[in-house]
Amino acid sequence: MTYFIDVPTMSDLVHDIGVAPFMGELAEAIREDFKRWQEFDKSARVASHSEVGVIELMPVADNSRYAFKYVNGHPANTARNLHTVMAFGVLADVDTGYPVLLSELTIATALRTAATSLMAAQALARPNSRKMALIGNGAQSEFQALAFHKHLGIEEIAAYDTDPLATAKLIANLKEYSGLTIRRAGSVAEAVKGADIVTTVTADKAYATIITPDMLEPGMHLNAVGGDCPGKTELHADVLRKARVFVEYEPQTRIEGDIQQLPADFPVVDLWRVLRGETEGRQSDSQITVFDSVGFALEDYTVLRYVLQQAEKRGLGSKIDLVPWVEDDPKDLFSHTRGRAAKNRIRRVA
């Protein structure tokens, strides 16, 4: 049978572990999987674009587990009282092909995105970073803020969004966390000024220039999360030219990330090589670094494995017959068309 984690169960699981510990443990698990990068069968996600959004499938596998995620991105959904991003995923056994886990991934993707940002910042940002600008205060913002506060030592966040209600929501959701100050900024430029880390998590599917070269300061680390599909960017091209740029999976980032604005030979650094110690990350305190994050399937593989492990440990979730399991003859699929009552009668006669 297949383990099933629905939204209420995921909510209970996250609450039981704690949001910040969940992201901290997940960041470490993602780091360890990135360090064995070459063991995975990788490909860029398959995307179906429309005028209003995108629907994507994200597959990856190692020699024991196969994972995929279904995910969408529809920025106009909020006007219809729907979430912008929704997802679910499957973890399967490579040896048999049988699905081990079917899980909600909307909540889990928000956690894994922030955990990936945290993992990258731990490797690339200056160790004494204390101030962060958070541009875009929508569904992802609390996760980013809390991950960086609890695990990287961020004490002050300057928050800006074109929708003041989004910023109010962010402040209200995080007011219980002591040691973290969140102040409203009147503009992107005001938020970015004096920041050690700049995180951009905007949703509009547009060639946007949220961060421009005049906003840069020596030593900044830019965590560019919102530019994640063709035709969607957040950083001015000259920001990238002034920085050392790090990517998850280059073939995908060239198409979807902020570097889509630049020539194919623009130099980037594979984050996994930094994590393995094969190449340098930040080269000086004054260097500007950019994590051009688009989200990669390996991160979903990790969160699915982590969720399954934690759910089993706590006795959460249920088991479902997502695919037929063999009862008598592995070549007899037709018997599954008779309905449960008929099958039970046949068993009694036999």
Phi, psi and omega per residue, in radians:
M1 nan 2.829 -3.063
T2 -1.842 2.298 3.066
Y3 -1.185 2.391 -3.098
F4 -2.199 2.192 3.096
I5 -2.073 1.922 3.102
D6 -1.647 -3.112 -3.069
V7 -1.076 -0.836 3.118
P8 -1.037 -0.658 3.137
T9 -1.191 -0.729 3.097
M10 -1.086 -0.714 3.105
S11 -1.041 -0.779 3.109
D12 -1.115 -0.703 -3.126
L13 -1.110 -0.815 -3.139
V14 -1.130 -0.720 3.130
H15 -1.118 -0.691 -3.117
D16 -1.155 -0.738 3.137
I17 -1.343 -0.694 -3.010
G18 1.784 2.378 -3.056
V19 -1.053 -0.870 -3.102
A20 -1.155 -0.810 3.072
P21 -1.064 -0.660 3.103
F22 -0.993 -0.868 -3.096
M23 -1.200 -0.609 3.104
G24 -1.156 -0.806 3.110
E25 -1.145 -0.673 -3.139
L26 -1.179 -0.694 3.093
A27 -1.020 -0.722 3.119
E28 -1.168 -0.691 3.124
A29 -1.161 -0.705 3.090
I30 -1.115 -0.734 3.113
R31 -0.999 -0.798 -3.111
E32 -1.150 -0.646 3.094
D33 -1.235 -0.648 3.066
F34 -1.085 -0.586 -3.115
K35 -1.229 -0.300 3.023
R36 -1.938 0.659 -3.078
W37 -0.820 -0.772 -3.012
Q38 -1.277 -0.153 3.102
E39 -1.421 -0.142 -3.023
F40 -1.763 2.509 2.969
D41 -1.517 1.955 -2.957
K42 -2.052 2.648 3.003
S43 -2.752 2.729 3.048
A44 -1.183 2.661 -3.119
R45 -1.177 2.715 3.098
V46 -1.654 2.124 -3.019
A47 -2.092 2.439 3.027
S48 -2.038 1.886 -3.046
H49 -1.680 2.509 2.991
S50 -2.251 -3.124 3.138
E51 -1.192 -0.362 -3.040
V52 -1.956 -0.084 -3.119
G53 3.033 -2.832 -3.094
V54 -2.552 2.536 3.004
I55 -2.131 2.305 -2.997
E56 -2.321 2.645 2.952
L57 -2.052 2.336 -3.040
M58 -2.206 1.776 -3.115
P59 -1.820 2.662 3.019
V60 -2.853 2.719 -3.141
A61 -2.715 2.626 2.882
D62 -1.999 -2.813 -3.050
N63 -1.407 -0.015 3.132
S64 -2.153 -0.551 -3.072
R65 -2.305 2.445 3.017
Y66 -1.955 2.434 3.121
A67 -2.374 2.575 2.946
F68 -2.529 2.715 3.052
K69 -2.225 2.391 2.911
Y70 -1.674 2.247 -3.134
V71 -2.599 2.590 3.099
N72 -2.122 2.955 2.980
G73 -2.574 1.842 -3.109
H74 -2.267 1.573 -3.049
P75 -0.983 -0.521 -3.108
A76 -1.393 -0.062 -3.088
N77 -1.055 -0.575 -3.089
T78 -1.067 -0.526 3.097
A79 -1.193 -0.314 3.114
R80 -1.827 0.224 -3.126
N81 1.093 0.678 3.085
L82 -2.161 2.725 3.096
H83 -1.245 2.573 3.094
T84 -1.208 -0.756 -3.094
V85 -2.121 2.303 3.040
M86 -2.401 2.604 -3.070
A87 -2.727 2.711 2.906
F88 -2.519 2.855 -3.072
G89 -2.612 2.897 -3.119
V90 -2.293 2.415 2.984
L91 -2.037 2.225 -3.047
A92 -2.243 2.754 3.114
D93 -1.455 2.168 -3.088
V94 -1.161 -0.654 -3.063
D95 -1.169 -0.571 -3.084
T96 -2.024 -0.368 -3.045
G97 1.452 -0.054 -3.105
Y98 -1.291 2.389 3.105
P99 -1.232 2.209 3.140
V100 -1.564 -0.629 -3.051
L101 -2.509 2.361 2.916
L102 -2.081 2.118 -3.013
S103 -2.404 2.574 2.883
E104 -1.077 2.526 3.097
L105 -2.336 0.168 3.090
T106 -1.176 -0.950 3.084
I107 -1.134 -0.790 -3.085
A108 -1.125 -0.586 3.103
T109 -1.167 -0.675 3.089
A110 -1.056 -0.719 3.124
L111 -1.189 -0.771 -3.093
R112 -1.241 -0.539 3.088
T113 -1.136 -0.792 3.100
A114 -1.165 -0.658 3.116
A115 -1.126 -0.653 3.101
T116 -1.190 -0.735 3.063
S117 -1.028 -0.750 3.123
L118 -1.085 -0.829 3.138
M119 -0.995 -0.772 -3.135
A120 -1.162 -0.759 -3.118
A121 -1.142 -0.621 3.096
Q122 -1.067 -0.521 -3.133
A123 -1.581 -0.415 -2.936
L124 -2.068 -0.546 -3.092
A125 -1.340 2.789 3.060
R126 -1.129 2.405 -3.062
P127 -1.053 -0.458 -3.101
N128 -1.656 0.385 -3.136
S129 -1.140 2.251 -3.113
R130 -2.244 -0.349 -3.095
K131 -2.047 2.389 3.133
M132 -2.308 2.456 2.957
A133 -1.717 2.333 -3.135
L134 -2.110 1.806 -3.080
I135 -1.773 2.013 -2.993
G136 1.753 1.903 -3.018
N137 -2.020 0.607 3.141
G138 -1.444 -2.547 -2.965
A139 -1.096 -0.490 -3.090
Q140 -1.520 -0.272 -2.909
S141 -1.131 -0.750 -3.124
E142 -1.071 -0.683 -3.114
F143 -1.137 -0.765 3.107
Q144 -1.098 -0.824 -3.098
A145 -1.060 -0.805 -3.080
L146 -1.215 -0.695 3.121
A147 -1.068 -0.777 -3.098
F148 -1.285 -0.549 3.100
H149 -1.220 -0.894 -3.013
K150 -1.323 -0.532 -2.986
H151 -2.045 -0.124 3.135
L152 -2.201 -0.086 3.070
G153 1.495 0.281 3.085
I154 -1.181 2.237 -3.089
E155 -1.912 -0.438 -3.083
E156 -2.347 2.297 3.113
I157 -2.153 2.209 2.989
A158 -1.679 1.996 -3.017
A159 -1.859 2.392 3.085
Y160 -2.480 2.409 3.025
D161 -2.607 2.574 3.086
T162 -1.144 -0.341 3.077
D163 -1.804 1.866 -3.130
P164 -1.021 -0.502 3.139
L165 -1.167 -0.532 3.098
A166 -1.144 -0.743 3.102
T167 -1.141 -0.685 3.103
A168 -1.095 -0.688 3.101
K169 -1.099 -0.779 3.116
L170 -1.021 -0.863 -3.111
I171 -1.097 -0.744 -3.126
A172 -1.135 -0.716 -3.100
N173 -1.198 -0.467 -3.060
L174 -1.893 0.163 -3.064
K175 -1.150 -0.373 -3.101
E176 -1.374 -0.206 -3.072
Y177 -1.567 1.919 -3.125
S178 -1.289 2.660 3.126
G179 1.501 -0.038 3.116
L180 -2.065 2.133 3.078
T181 -1.851 2.199 3.078
I182 -2.030 2.140 3.110
R183 -2.085 2.516 3.092
R184 -1.295 2.396 3.023
A185 -1.911 2.586 -3.105
G186 -1.487 -0.184 -3.133
S187 -2.809 2.940 3.059
V188 -1.072 -0.802 -3.105
A189 -1.033 -0.713 3.127
E190 -1.152 -0.706 -3.130
A191 -1.146 -0.699 -3.034
V192 -1.316 -0.496 -3.046
K193 -1.021 2.137 3.105
G194 1.405 0.081 -3.103
A195 -1.381 2.452 3.007
D196 -1.410 -0.653 -3.135
I197 -2.240 2.381 3.083
V198 -2.084 2.049 3.106
T199 -1.912 2.185 3.112
T200 -1.975 2.119 -3.133
V201 -2.355 1.028 3.122
T202 -1.554 2.804 -2.980
A203 -1.953 -0.355 -3.027
D204 -1.067 2.339 3.085
K205 -1.472 1.500 -3.054
A206 -2.754 2.723 3.013
Y207 -1.335 1.443 -3.092
A208 -1.665 2.710 3.042
T209 -2.181 1.309 -3.104
I210 -1.154 -0.736 -3.134
I211 -1.965 2.209 -3.141
T212 -1.987 2.811 -3.037
P213 -1.002 -0.572 -3.121
D214 -1.174 -0.241 3.126
M215 -1.527 -0.217 -3.059
L216 -1.246 2.520 3.034
E217 -2.283 2.615 -3.107
P218 -0.946 2.362 3.068
G219 1.489 -0.041 3.141
M220 -1.082 2.546 2.918
H221 -1.990 2.171 3.140
L222 -1.815 2.162 3.136
N223 -1.854 1.553 -3.018
A224 -1.599 1.755 -3.003
V225 -1.784 -0.558 -2.973
G226 -1.321 -0.467 3.127
G227 -1.392 1.708 -2.975
D228 -2.435 0.396 3.026
C229 -2.802 2.831 -3.139
P230 -0.980 2.356 3.134
G231 1.455 0.183 -3.103
K232 -2.308 1.995 -3.135
T233 -2.395 2.925 3.110
E234 -2.295 -0.382 -3.042
L235 -1.903 2.373 2.993
H236 -1.047 2.495 -3.085
A237 -0.992 -0.591 -3.127
D238 -1.241 -0.367 3.014
V239 -1.111 -0.756 3.130
L240 -1.153 -0.680 -3.127
R241 -1.152 -0.439 -3.120
K242 -1.571 -0.014 -2.977
A243 -2.142 2.904 2.916
R244 -1.650 2.071 -2.950
V245 -1.841 2.323 -3.106
F246 -2.071 2.477 -3.061
V247 -2.313 2.824 3.053
E248 -1.424 -1.292 -3.106
Y249 -2.148 1.810 -2.941
E250 -0.941 -0.787 -3.132
P251 -0.993 -0.565 3.116
Q252 -1.400 -0.729 -3.092
T253 -1.151 -0.577 3.109
R254 -1.035 -0.534 -3.110
I255 -1.550 -0.679 -2.926
E256 -1.918 -0.433 -3.002
G257 -1.441 -3.074 3.089
D258 -1.117 -0.437 3.136
I259 -1.263 -0.052 3.042
Q260 -1.062 -0.336 3.135
Q261 -1.338 -0.265 -2.962
L262 -1.934 2.846 3.130
P263 -1.034 2.729 -3.079
A264 -1.120 -0.333 -3.138
D265 -1.697 0.143 3.083
F266 -1.084 2.242 -3.011
P267 -1.283 2.327 3.040
V268 -2.328 2.869 -3.109
V269 -2.042 2.288 3.071
D270 -1.247 2.163 -3.120
L271 -1.061 -0.629 -3.107
W272 -1.093 -0.547 3.110
R273 -1.192 -0.628 3.082
V274 -1.142 -0.785 -3.102
L275 -1.136 -0.524 3.104
R276 -1.483 -0.104 -3.132
G277 1.381 0.323 -3.110
E278 -1.512 -0.319 3.121
T279 -2.631 2.878 -3.111
E280 -1.315 2.620 2.948
G281 -1.659 -1.988 3.024
R282 -1.144 2.329 -3.083
Q283 -1.760 -0.239 3.093
S284 -2.841 2.841 3.113
D285 -1.150 -0.424 -3.085
S286 -1.617 -0.175 -3.100
Q287 -1.217 2.478 3.042
I288 -1.603 2.225 3.116
T289 -2.027 2.554 3.112
V290 -2.247 2.205 2.932
F291 -1.719 1.816 -3.108
D292 -1.484 1.395 -2.988
S293 -1.496 2.222 3.061
V294 -2.089 -0.173 -3.061
G295 1.506 2.187 -3.105
F296 -2.258 2.628 -3.015
A297 -1.019 -0.499 3.134
L298 -1.058 -0.585 3.109
E299 -1.160 -0.596 3.102
D300 -1.275 -0.664 3.027
Y301 -0.948 -0.822 -3.098
T302 -1.129 -0.789 -3.097
V303 -1.188 -0.604 3.082
L304 -1.119 -0.754 3.103
R305 -1.120 -0.738 -3.130
Y306 -1.132 -0.773 -3.141
V307 -1.085 -0.780 3.135
L308 -1.060 -0.811 -3.138
Q309 -1.049 -0.812 -3.091
Q310 -1.246 -0.628 3.129
A311 -1.183 -0.755 3.123
E312 -1.115 -0.706 3.138
K313 -1.054 -0.607 -3.070
R314 -1.753 -0.008 -3.127
G315 1.204 0.521 3.121
L316 -1.724 2.746 3.127
G317 1.629 3.135 -3.141
S318 -2.441 3.037 3.098
K319 -2.071 2.380 -3.081
I320 -2.278 2.744 3.047
D321 -1.550 1.358 -3.137
L322 -1.261 -0.573 3.064
V323 -2.291 2.786 3.138
P324 -1.172 2.326 3.020
W325 -1.816 2.530 -3.042
V326 -1.219 2.273 3.087
E327 -1.858 -0.731 -3.135
D328 -2.309 -1.087 -3.029
D329 -2.062 2.023 -3.111
P330 -1.138 -0.206 3.114
K331 -1.692 -0.022 -3.104
D332 -1.793 1.608 3.040
L333 -1.585 -0.434 -3.053
F334 -1.079 -0.524 -3.119
S335 -1.072 -0.375 3.129
H336 -1.318 -0.064 3.109
T337 -1.592 -0.051 -3.015
R338 -1.531 -0.137 -3.075
G339 1.479 2.732 -3.042
R340 -1.165 -0.681 -3.098
A341 -1.106 -0.767 -3.132
A342 -1.142 -0.720 3.135
K343 -1.099 -0.666 3.127
N344 -1.163 -0.643 3.101
R345 -1.119 -0.743 3.141
I346 -1.073 -0.700 3.127
R347 -1.099 -0.725 -3.098
R348 -1.162 -0.700 3.123
V349 -1.119 -0.752 -3.132
A350 -1.129 nan nan
